[in-house]
Amino acid sequence: MLHWALIFFIVALVAALLGFRGVAGLSAEFGWIFVVVAIIFLAVGVLSGHTPSLGP
């Protein structure tokens, strides 16, 4: 989830540098939504006693 947020923030920065203000604003908004959803998922996981797996 945070990976997608980072991608949208980078797209927003590039779009802002190129002058596409509408695309930059929309990408930044989607980035914030992904950050908020990731924090909610993390909070639910911690409160329910499940922690994210670290993977191999």
HUKA-V897843 format. One record per residue. RES is the residue in one small letter. SS is DSSP state (h for helix, s for strand, l for the rest). PHI is phi as a letter, one per 20 degrees, with the letter a starting at -180 (999 if undefined). OMEGA is omega as a letter, one per 30 degrees, with the letter a starting at -180 (* if undefined). Layout:
RES,SS,PHI,OMEGA
RES,SS,PHI,OMEGA
This chain:
m,l,999,l
l,h,f,l
h,h,f,l
w,h,f,l
a,h,f,l
l,h,f,l
i,h,f,a
f,h,f,l
f,h,f,l
i,h,f,l
v,h,f,l
a,h,f,l
l,h,f,l
v,h,f,l
a,h,f,l
a,h,f,l
l,h,f,a
l,h,e,l
g,l,n,l
f,l,e,a
r,h,f,a
g,h,f,l
v,h,f,a
a,h,f,l
g,h,f,l
l,h,f,l
s,h,f,l
a,h,f,l
e,h,f,l
f,h,f,l
g,h,f,l
w,h,f,l
i,h,f,l
f,h,f,l
v,h,f,a
v,h,f,l
v,h,f,l
a,h,f,l
i,h,f,l
i,h,f,l
f,h,f,l
l,h,f,l
a,h,f,l
v,h,f,l
g,h,f,a
v,h,f,a
l,h,f,l
s,l,e,l
g,l,n,l
h,l,e,l
t,l,d,l
p,l,f,l
s,l,f,a
l,l,e,l
g,l,m,a
p,l,f,*
